[in-house]
Amino acid sequence: MPFAVGEMVGPYRIVQQLGQGGMATVYKAYHAALDRYVALKVLHPAFTEDPNFLARFQREARLVAKLEHPNIVPIYDYAEHEGRPYLVMKFIEGETLKARLARSQVRAGEIARIVEAVGAALSYAHKRGILHRDIKPSNVLLGNDGQIYLADFGLARIAQAGESTLTSDMIVGTPQYISPEQAMGKKELDEGTDIYSLGVMLYELVVGRVPFSADTPFSIIHDHIYSPLPLPTQLNPRVPEEVERVLLKALAKERGDRYADVQALVTAFLEAWAKVGPDEVFVEEGLPAPSPESAARTPSRPSEQTRPPAATPPEAAAQTVSQPVDQTRPPAPSSTRPRSAETSLSPAAPPPSDVVPAPTGGRVRKIPWMWLAVAVLVFLCCVFTFLALRSNQQARSGQSLPMQGTLPAVMTPAVIESLAAAAQRVEQNPEDPYAHLQLAAAYLEAGIPEMASETMTRALEVGGQDEQFLWDACRQMEMRQAWLLAARACVPGAEMHRQVSLELPPDLKTLLYSVLYRAALDPALEQFLPMERLSAVDEMIAEVVAARRQVFAGDQAGARQRLETASQRWPGRPEVRLAQAEFSIRYGNPEQALQILNELQAETGLPDWILQEAERLRATIP
């Protein structure tokens, strides 16, 4: 289970979950004694399946924690909480390079600064015998103070220190940025693997896209191993010839053909890049995928030109339950927005796609549980196709399998078994709403929220007339902090209850208020639950939800008016006072917010969720 907001993890109080990936979940936390915010990176529970992992984790974390460099996010501490190992890292105010690329164009001068900073960090670590193993834009942080950091240093090394089933016969890395030797699952890696990944990132910065991208992780890693590199000038004619030569050498398939070390690569790149004006922008528009003809014109080693394509065994189908492909720069950066998790002020959580099947000699190594993954895919395909036909909704039929961008964040043997069991139960009992609820919960545990939402829709279609089921579903989703899914169940539950009684029992009202307050800021809330419907269920909490949405939409006058009206109509309600404290924090009155929060925390008999939210708000006050 994830750590809850307000929970104490050692001396750190969890303030906010910032992101989740294949290896870890990252939280913003507050250390009261030191009066500072930190980023907690909590490794996935699957790593602890190896009883000796904690000792290995401590040994590897100790090595990584010794890295002290201005361009490396420092590790302050490492420990374990309830059996889950975690790292304590500096909390960075800023955004990731990936978010920066999605938000706007990057000028040549900024590219030079990024390359110099990342290169300095890598060179420093390599001299101390430590590889990064996962260089990519989402691990480069651009601080608001102008400082550039490389994050997640050694996280892949720490992950591979264990022998859990999560890393057994697997590789840790991101498909678009992975080196050929890492993609083949070789154990003995040197700094050449980081040189290659850095070369991919340079290619993306200069050309406007990564060299290899496909629908599946297996296809991408196959291309890294065997396919010729698409010539940068074929994709972007503005790339100088000198820069193209640097990229071709950095991205050579064979380690011996690349630069000797990172510093040599950085020096060569900056020398070639010096001829470019600092304000010049290379990527004006999106670039098309490379054509087979352009790839065929790329110079490569003779052995690579004649090497046969890798075979694709049946177990390669398991890639669709592997990690999601890390999204490359979109075709039109100006029309896209960065994901909220990536613009959060912390070291970037490892994005999805940290774990992919490892091909060996052009074939995916056979892993017994991967056959189960294939069975899961067949099950899910049949089940969701069946449901699509039953519901006669064309859109649903296109989502019967998780596709690129909606793949699992964590897909361990235990998670796959859980999905398989839940899918089998749905197939055997298609009219049992609890079977669909179990599958939705399994999707959440696997990190596939889109499929959880889709399955929850079906659960509500089947069980929407059973009030007890609706409240059970609400509690199940609340336990998993899936606030919108919980709201989609408890609101119709409250509507059914109102048909026989004007008042909800205290426990159900507390549940309803907790869920709706926390779901208020979900952009999809009104899609499923319009404000008019919420008002018909409970006018007070509907006003609080509307006020919170106005607060965060920047409608200061409207939010103030709504909160003043709510305070007059429902004086002393803790939900209204919470929203007032949030308004005060948002609009520069922390003293008033503290007064409200102190009053709330001094009261007796308030629901736990009120106290948790009050503590969360208190932690956000500077």
Long-range contacts (C-beta under 8 A, 24 or more apart in sequence): 1-479, 1-480, 2-481, 3-27, 3-40, 3-42, 3-81, 4-481, 4-612, 5-612, 5-616, 6-611, 6-612, 6-615, 6-616, 9-40, 9-42, 9-81, 9-86, 10-79, 10-81, 12-38, 12-40, 12-88, 13-615, 13-619, 14-40, 15-616, 15-619, 15-620, 16-344, 16-616, 17-481, 18-341, 18-344, 18-346, 18-349, 19-341, 19-342, 19-344, 19-346, 19-348, 19-349, 19-350, 19-351, 20-349, 20-409, 20-410, 20-447, 21-349, 21-350, 21-351, 21-352, 21-353, 21-354, 21-409, 22-323, 22-350, 22-352, 22-353, 22-354, 22-355, 22-409, 22-410, 22-411, 23-155, 23-156, 23-159, 23-172, 23-350, 23-354, 23-355, 24-155, 24-349, 24-350, 25-349, 26-346, 26-347, 26-348, 26-349, 26-350, 28-91, 28-344, 28-345, 28-346, 29-88, 30-619, 36-91, 37-91, 38-76, 38-88, 38-89, 38-90, 38-91, 39-88, 39-89, 39-90, 39-91, 39-92, 39-346, 39-347, 40-86, 40-87, 40-88, 40-89, 41-86, 41-87, 41-89, 41-152, 41-155, 41-347, 41-349, 42-81, 42-84, 42-85, 42-86, 43-84, 43-85, 43-86, 43-158, 43-159, 44-166, 44-410, 44-412, 45-83, 45-84, 46-164, 46-165, 46-166, 46-410, 46-412, 46-414, 47-85, 47-159, 47-162, 47-164, 47-166, 47-167, 48-83, 48-84, 48-85, 48-164, 49-164, 49-165, 49-166, 50-162, 50-163, 50-164, 52-162, 52-163, 53-85, 53-161, 53-162, 53-163, 53-164, 54-80, 54-85, 56-161, 56-162, 57-85, 57-158, 57-161, 57-162, 58-85, 59-161, 60-154, 60-157, 60-158, 60-161, 61-85, 61-87, 61-154, 61-158, 63-130, 63-154, 64-130, 64-153, 64-154, 64-157, 64-158, 66-128, 67-124, 67-125, 67-128, 67-130, 67-153, 67-154, 69-120, 69-121, 69-124, 69-125, 70-147, 71-117, 71-118, 71-120, 71-121, 71-124, 71-147, 71-148, 71-149, 71-150, 72-121, 72-124, 72-125, 72-149, 72-150, 72-153, 73-141, 73-149, 73-150, 73-151, 73-152, 73-153, 73-347, 87-155, 87-158, 89-151, 89-347, 90-347, 91-345, 91-346, 91-347, 92-141, 92-143, 92-149, 92-151, 92-345, 92-346, 92-347, 93-143, 93-144, 93-145, 93-345, 94-141, 94-142, 94-143, 94-144, 94-145, 94-345, 95-141, 95-142, 95-338, 95-342, 95-343, 96-137, 96-138, 96-139, 96-140, 96-141, 96-142, 96-338, 96-342, 96-343, 96-348, 97-137, 97-138, 97-140, 97-141, 97-142, 98-136, 98-137, 98-138, 98-140, 98-327, 98-338, 98-342, 98-348, 98-351, 99-138, 99-338, 99-339, 99-342, 99-343, 100-137, 100-142, 100-338, 101-137, 101-204, 101-205, 101-329, 101-333, 102-329, 102-330, 102-333, 102-336, 102-337, 102-338, 102-339, 102-342, 103-333, 103-336, 103-337, 103-338, 104-333, 104-334, 105-281, 105-283, 105-284, 105-333, 105-334, 106-205, 106-281, 106-283, 107-278, 107-279, 107-280, 107-281, 108-273, 108-276, 108-277, 108-278, 108-279, 108-280, 108-281, 108-282, 109-278, 109-279, 111-205, 111-206, 111-273, 112-270, 112-273, 112-278, 113-148, 114-140, 114-142, 114-148, 114-205, 115-202, 115-205, 115-266, 115-269, 115-270, 115-273, 116-266, 116-270, 117-148, 117-149, 117-150, 118-148, 118-150, 118-198, 118-201, 119-198, 119-262, 119-263, 119-265, 119-266, 120-266, 121-149, 121-150, 121-153, 122-150, 122-191, 122-194, 122-198, 122-262, 123-261, 123-262, 123-263, 123-266, 125-153, 126-191, 126-194, 126-261, 126-262, 130-154, 130-157, 131-157, 131-189, 131-190, 131-191, 131-193, 131-194, 132-156, 132-194, 132-197, 133-157, 133-172, 133-173, 133-182, 133-189, 133-193, 133-194, 133-197, 134-172, 134-173, 134-174, 134-177, 134-197, 134-350, 134-354, 135-177, 135-194, 135-197, 135-198, 135-200, 135-201, 136-174, 136-176, 136-177, 136-197, 136-200, 136-201, 136-326, 136-351, 137-201, 137-204, 138-326, 138-342, 138-348, 138-350, 138-351, 139-348, 139-350, 140-201, 141-347, 141-348, 149-347, 151-347, 151-348, 152-347, 152-348, 152-350, 155-350, 156-354, 165-369, 165-412, 165-413, 166-355, 166-412, 167-355, 168-367, 169-358, 169-365, 169-367, 170-355, 170-356, 170-357, 170-358, 171-355, 171-356, 171-357, 171-358, 172-354, 172-355, 173-197, 173-354, 173-356, 174-326, 174-351, 174-353, 174-354, 175-217, 175-220, 175-221, 175-224, 175-323, 175-325, 175-326, 175-353, 175-356, 176-200, 176-210, 176-212, 176-213, 176-220, 176-325, 176-326, 176-328, 177-201, 177-210, 177-326, 178-220, 178-221, 178-224, 178-356, 179-224, 180-224, 180-225, 180-253, 181-255, 183-221, 183-224, 183-225, 183-358, 183-359, 184-225, 184-358, 184-359, 184-360, 184-361, 185-358, 185-359, 185-360, 185-365, 190-255, 191-261, 191-262, 192-255, 192-258, 194-262, 195-250, 195-258, 195-259, 195-261, 195-262, 195-265, 196-250, 196-251, 196-258, 198-250, 198-262, 198-265, 199-247, 199-250, 199-251, 199-258, 199-265, 200-251, 202-246, 202-247, 202-250, 202-269, 203-232, 203-247, 203-251, 204-328, 204-329, 206-232, 206-236, 206-239, 206-243, 206-247, 206-282, 207-232, 207-235, 207-236, 207-239, 207-247, 207-282, 207-283, 207-287, 208-235, 208-236, 208-282, 208-283, 208-286, 208-287, 208-329, 209-235, 209-286, 209-287, 209-328, 209-329, 210-328, 210-329, 211-251, 211-290, 213-289, 213-325, 213-328, 214-325, 215-325, 215-403, 215-404, 216-319, 216-320, 216-325, 216-404, 217-319, 217-322, 217-323, 217-325, 217-353, 217-356, 217-357, 218-312, 218-316, 218-319, 218-356, 218-357, 218-359, 218-364, 220-325, 221-356, 221-359, 222-309, 222-310, 222-359, 222-362, 225-253, 225-310, 225-359, 225-362, 226-304, 226-307, 226-309, 226-310, 226-362, 227-295, 228-295, 228-296, 228-298, 228-299, 228-300, 228-304, 228-305, 229-295, 229-298, 229-300, 230-290, 230-294, 230-295, 230-298, 231-294, 231-297, 231-298, 234-290, 234-294, 234-297, 234-298, 235-287, 235-288, 235-290, 235-294, 236-282, 236-283, 236-287, 238-282, 239-282, 240-272, 240-275, 240-276, 242-271, 242-272, 242-275, 243-269, 243-272, 243-273, 243-276, 245-272, 246-272, 248-299, 252-301, 253-300, 253-301, 253-304, 254-301, 257-301, 283-329, 283-333, 285-331, 285-332, 286-329, 286-330, 286-331, 286-332, 286-333, 287-331, 308-362, 309-362, 310-359, 310-362, 310-363, 311-362, 311-363, 312-364, 313-363, 313-364, 313-366, 314-374, 315-357, 315-364, 315-366, 315-367, 315-370, 315-371, 315-373, 315-374, 316-357, 316-364, 317-373, 317-374, 317-377, 318-357, 318-370, 318-371, 318-373, 318-374, 318-377, 319-356, 319-357, 320-377, 320-401, 320-402, 320-403, 320-407, 321-373, 321-376, 321-377, 321-402, 321-407, 321-408, 321-411, 321-416, 321-419, 322-353, 322-355, 322-356, 322-357, 322-407, 322-408, 322-411, 323-352, 323-353, 323-354, 323-355, 323-356, 323-407, 323-408, 323-409, 323-411, 324-352, 324-353, 324-404, 324-405, 324-406, 324-407, 324-408, 324-409, 325-353, 325-404, 325-405, 325-407, 326-351, 326-352, 326-353, 327-405, 352-407, 352-408, 352-409, 352-447, 353-407, 355-411, 369-413, 369-416, 369-417, 372-413, 372-416, 372-417, 372-420, 373-411, 373-416, 375-420, 376-416, 376-419, 376-420, 376-423, 377-401, 379-420, 379-423, 379-424, 379-427, 380-419, 380-423, 382-427, 383-423, 383-426, 383-427, 384-454, 386-427, 386-430, 387-430, 387-458, 390-430, 391-458, 391-461, 396-454, 399-450, 399-451, 399-454, 402-448, 402-450, 402-451, 406-448, 406-450, 406-451, 407-448, 408-446, 408-447, 408-448, 409-446, 409-447, 409-448, 410-446, 410-447, 411-446, 415-442, 415-445, 415-446, 418-442, 418-445, 418-446, 419-443, 419-446, 430-462, 431-462, 432-462, 433-459, 433-460, 433-462, 433-463, 433-464, 433-466, 433-469, 433-473, 434-463, 434-469, 434-472, 436-462, 436-463, 437-463, 437-469, 437-472, 437-473, 437-476, 440-477, 440-485, 441-476, 441-477, 441-480, 444-477, 444-480, 444-482, 444-485, 445-480, 449-482, 452-482, 452-485, 453-484, 453-485, 456-485, 456-488, 456-489, 460-488, 460-489, 460-492, 464-492, 465-496, 467-493, 467-496, 467-497, 470-496, 471-508, 471-511, 474-511, 474-512, 474-515, 475-511, 477-515, 478-511, 478-514, 478-515, 481-518, 483-515, 483-518, 483-519, 483-522, 484-519, 484-522, 484-524, 484-525, 484-528, 486-515, 486-519, 487-515, 487-516, 487-519, 487-525, 487-528, 487-529, 488-528, 488-529, 490-515, 490-516, 491-516, 491-529, 491-533, 491-534, 491-537, 494-537, 494-538, 495-536, 495-537, 498-537, 509-538, 510-607, 510-609, 512-537, 512-538, 512-541, 513-538, 513-541, 513-575, 513-607, 513-609, 514-607, 514-609, 516-541, 516-542, 516-544, 516-545, 517-541, 517-544, 517-545, 517-548, 517-575, 517-578, 517-609, 517-613, 518-609, 518-613, 519-545, 520-544, 520-545, 520-548, 520-549, 521-548, 521-549, 521-552, 525-549, 540-566, 540-569, 540-570, 540-573, 540-575, 540-576, 541-575, 543-569, 543-576, 544-575, 544-576, 544-578, 544-579, 547-579, 547-583, 548-579, 548-582, 551-579, 551-582, 551-583, 551-586, 552-586, 556-587, 559-583, 574-600, 574-603, 574-606, 574-607, 574-610, 575-610, 578-610, 578-613, 578-614, 578-617, 581-614, 581-617, 582-617, 585-617, 585-620, 585-621, 590-621, 590-622, 593-617, 593-621, 594-618, 594-621
